[in-house]
């Protein structure tokens, strides 16, 4: 396993973890970064933006980790996303 693969899998795992947490516990996770959902619509927005987007990023980085031709793109994306 190369260093690029390790970095990509670590990044993908981190994004996946936070994505799942924001989907499952949106109010609690939002409170940790001082966001407040004042309605059901706000809670849905938190789930979509912070949960769904992070899961999408995790899927992309996982795909890059599985495809050697995409290592560079995945590493640059991971760097820019951080």
FIKOLZA-1660 file (N, C-alpha, C; in steps of 0.1 Angstrom, whole numbers, plus 5000, padded with zeros to 4 digits):
% residues 82
   i   px   py   pz ch aa at
   1 5009 4988 5000  A  X  N
   1 5000 5000 5000  A  X CA
   1 5009 5012 5000  A  X  C
   2 5006 5021 4991  A  X  N
   2 5015 5033 4990  A  X CA
   2 5010 5044 4999  A  X  C
   3 5018 5054 5001  A  X  N
   3 5015 5065 5010  A  X CA
   3 5002 5072 5004  A  X  C
   4 5002 5074 4991  A  X  N
   4 4990 5080 4985  A  X CA
   4 4977 5073 4988  A  X  C
   5 4977 5060 4988  A  X  N
   5 4966 5052 4991  A  X CA
   5 4962 5053 5005  A  X  C
   6 4971 5053 5014  A  X  N
   6 4969 5055 5028  A  X CA
   6 4962 5069 5031  A  X  C
   7 4968 5079 5025  A  X  N
   7 4962 5093 5027  A  X CA
   7 4948 5093 5022  A  X  C
   8 4946 5088 5010  A  X  N
   8 4932 5088 5004  A  X CA
   8 4922 5081 5013  A  X  C
   9 4926 5069 5017  A  X  N
   9 4917 5061 5025  A  X CA
   9 4914 5068 5039  A  X  C
  10 4925 5074 5045  A  X  N
  10 4923 5081 5057  A  X CA
  10 4913 5093 5056  A  X  C
  11 4915 5100 5045  A  X  N
  11 4907 5112 5042  A  X CA
  11 4892 5107 5039  A  X  C
  12 4891 5097 5031  A  X  N
  12 4878 5092 5028  A  X CA
  12 4871 5087 5041  A  X  C
  13 4878 5080 5049  A  X  N
  13 4872 5075 5062  A  X CA
  13 4868 5086 5071  A  X  C
  14 4876 5097 5072  A  X  N
  14 4873 5108 5080  A  X CA
  14 4860 5115 5075  A  X  C
  15 4860 5118 5062  A  X  N
  15 4848 5124 5057  A  X CA
  15 4835 5115 5059  A  X  C
  16 4837 5102 5057  A  X  N
  16 4826 5093 5059  A  X CA
  16 4820 5093 5073  A  X  C
  17 4830 5093 5083  A  X  N
  17 4826 5093 5097  A  X CA
  17 4818 5106 5100  A  X  C
  18 4823 5118 5096  A  X  N
  18 4816 5130 5099  A  X CA
  18 4803 5131 5091  A  X  C
  19 4803 5126 5079  A  X  N
  19 4790 5126 5071  A  X CA
  19 4779 5118 5078  A  X  C
  20 4783 5106 5083  A  X  N
  20 4773 5098 5090  A  X CA
  20 4768 5104 5103  A  X  C
  21 4778 5110 5110  A  X  N
  21 4774 5117 5123  A  X CA
  21 4765 5128 5120  A  X  C
  22 4767 5136 5110  A  X  N
  22 4758 5148 5107  A  X CA
  22 4745 5143 5102  A  X  C
  23 4744 5131 5095  A  X  N
  23 4731 5126 5091  A  X CA
  23 4723 5121 5103  A  X  C
  24 4730 5114 5112  A  X  N
  24 4723 5107 5123  A  X CA
  24 4720 5116 5134  A  X  C
  25 4729 5125 5137  A  X  N
  25 4728 5134 5149  A  X CA
  25 4730 5149 5145  A  X  C
  26 4721 5154 5136  A  X  N
  26 4724 5168 5131  A  X CA
  26 4724 5179 5141  A  X  C
  27 4715 5179 5151  A  X  N
  27 4714 5189 5161  A  X CA
  27 4727 5189 5170  A  X  C
  28 4730 5177 5174  A  X  N
  28 4742 5176 5183  A  X CA
  28 4755 5180 5176  A  X  C
  29 4757 5175 5163  A  X  N
  29 4769 5178 5156  A  X CA
  29 4769 5193 5152  A  X  C
  30 4757 5199 5149  A  X  N
  30 4757 5213 5145  A  X CA
  30 4760 5221 5157  A  X  C
  31 4756 5217 5169  A  X  N
  31 4759 5224 5181  A  X CA
  31 4774 5225 5184  A  X  C
  32 4781 5214 5180  A  X  N
  32 4795 5214 5182  A  X CA
  32 4803 5225 5174  A  X  C
  33 4797 5229 5163  A  X  N
  33 4803 5240 5156  A  X CA
  33 4794 5253 5156  A  X  C
  34 4786 5254 5166  A  X  N
  34 4778 5265 5170  A  X CA
  34 4768 5269 5159  A  X  C
  35 4762 5259 5152  A  X  N
  35 4751 5261 5143  A  X CA
  35 4738 5258 5150  A  X  C
  36 4728 5265 5147  A  X  N
  36 4715 5262 5153  A  X CA
  36 4704 5260 5143  A  X  C
  37 4697 5249 5143  A  X  N
  37 4686 5246 5134  A  X CA
  37 4673 5250 5141  A  X  C
  38 4667 5261 5136  A  X  N
  38 4655 5266 5143  A  X CA
  38 4642 5259 5138  A  X  C
  39 4643 5250 5128  A  X  N
  39 4631 5244 5123  A  X CA
  39 4635 5231 5117  A  X  C
  40 4625 5223 5112  A  X  N
  40 4628 5211 5105  A  X CA
  40 4636 5213 5092  A  X  C
  41 4633 5224 5086  A  X  N
  41 4640 5228 5074  A  X CA
  41 4654 5230 5076  A  X  C
  42 4658 5236 5087  A  X  N
  42 4671 5239 5091  A  X CA
  42 4679 5226 5094  A  X  C
  43 4672 5216 5101  A  X  N
  43 4678 5203 5103  A  X CA
  43 4680 5196 5090  A  X  C
  44 4671 5197 5081  A  X  N
  44 4673 5190 5068  A  X CA
  44 4685 5196 5061  A  X  C
  45 4686 5209 5061  A  X  N
  45 4697 5216 5055  A  X CA
  45 4711 5212 5061  A  X  C
  46 4711 5210 5074  A  X  N
  46 4723 5206 5080  A  X CA
  46 4727 5191 5076  A  X  C
  47 4717 5183 5076  A  X  N
  47 4719 5169 5071  A  X CA
  47 4724 5169 5057  A  X  C
  48 4718 5177 5048  A  X  N
  48 4721 5177 5034  A  X CA
  48 4735 5182 5032  A  X  C
  49 4738 5194 5037  A  X  N
  49 4750 5201 5035  A  X CA
  49 4762 5194 5041  A  X  C
  50 4761 5191 5054  A  X  N
  50 4772 5186 5062  A  X CA
  50 4773 5171 5061  A  X  C
  51 4761 5164 5060  A  X  N
  51 4761 5150 5060  A  X CA
  51 4763 5145 5046  A  X  C
  52 4754 5149 5037  A  X  N
  52 4754 5144 5023  A  X CA
  52 4766 5148 5015  A  X  C
  53 4770 5161 5017  A  X  N
  53 4782 5165 5010  A  X CA
  53 4795 5158 5014  A  X  C
  54 4796 5156 5027  A  X  N
  54 4808 5148 5032  A  X CA
  54 4808 5134 5028  A  X  C
  55 4796 5128 5027  A  X  N
  55 4796 5114 5022  A  X CA
  55 4799 5113 5007  A  X  C
  56 4795 5123 5000  A  X  N
  56 4799 5124 4986  A  X CA
  56 4814 5126 4984  A  X  C
  57 4820 5134 4992  A  X  N
  57 4834 5136 4991  A  X CA
  57 4841 5123 4995  A  X  C
  58 4836 5116 5005  A  X  N
  58 4842 5103 5009  A  X CA
  58 4841 5093 4998  A  X  C
  59 4830 5093 4991  A  X  N
  59 4829 5083 4980  A  X CA
  59 4839 5087 4969  A  X  C
  60 4840 5099 4966  A  X  N
  60 4850 5104 4955  A  X CA
  60 4864 5100 4959  A  X  C
  61 4868 5103 4972  A  X  N
  61 4882 5100 4976  A  X CA
  61 4884 5085 4976  A  X  C
  62 4874 5077 4980  A  X  N
  62 4875 5062 4980  A  X CA
  62 4877 5057 4966  A  X  C
  63 4870 5063 4956  A  X  N
  63 4871 5059 4942  A  X CA
  63 4885 5062 4938  A  X  C
  64 4890 5074 4942  A  X  N
  64 4904 5078 4938  A  X CA
  64 4914 5068 4944  A  X  C
  65 4912 5064 4956  A  X  N
  65 4921 5054 4963  A  X CA
  65 4921 5041 4956  A  X  C
  66 4910 5037 4949  A  X  N
  66 4909 5024 4942  A  X CA
  66 4914 5025 4928  A  X  C
  67 4917 5037 4923  A  X  N
  67 4921 5039 4909  A  X CA
  67 4934 5046 4909  A  X  C
  68 4945 5038 4906  A  X  N
  68 4958 5045 4906  A  X CA
  68 4960 5057 4897  A  X  C
  69 4953 5057 4886  A  X  N
  69 4953 5069 4877  A  X CA
  69 4948 5081 4884  A  X  C
  70 4940 5080 4894  A  X  N
  70 4933 5091 4901  A  X CA
  70 4940 5095 4914  A  X  C
  71 4951 5089 4917  A  X  N
  71 4958 5092 4930  A  X CA
  71 4961 5107 4931  A  X  C
  72 4966 5113 4920  A  X  N
  72 4970 5127 4920  A  X CA
  72 4958 5136 4922  A  X  C
  73 4947 5133 4914  A  X  N
  73 4935 5141 4915  A  X CA
  73 4929 5140 4929  A  X  C
  74 4929 5128 4935  A  X  N
  74 4924 5126 4948  A  X CA
  74 4932 5133 4959  A  X  C
  75 4945 5133 4957  A  X  N
  75 4954 5140 4967  A  X CA
  75 4952 5155 4966  A  X  C
  76 4951 5160 4954  A  X  N
  76 4949 5175 4953  A  X CA
  76 4936 5179 4958  A  X  C
  77 4925 5171 4955  A  X  N
  77 4912 5174 4960  A  X CA
  77 4912 5173 4975  A  X  C
  78 4918 5163 4981  A  X  N
  78 4919 5162 4996  A  X CA
  78 4925 5174 5002  A  X  C
  79 4936 5178 4996  A  X  N
  79 4944 5190 5001  A  X CA
  79 4935 5203 5000  A  X  C
  80 4929 5205 4989  A  X  N
  80 4920 5217 4987  A  X CA
  80 4908 5216 4996  A  X  C
  81 4902 5205 4999  A  X  N
  81 4891 5204 5007  A  X CA
  81 4894 5207 5022  A  X  C
  82 4906 5204 5026  A  X  N
  82 4910 5206 5040  A  X CA
  82 4912 5221 5042  A  X  C
% end
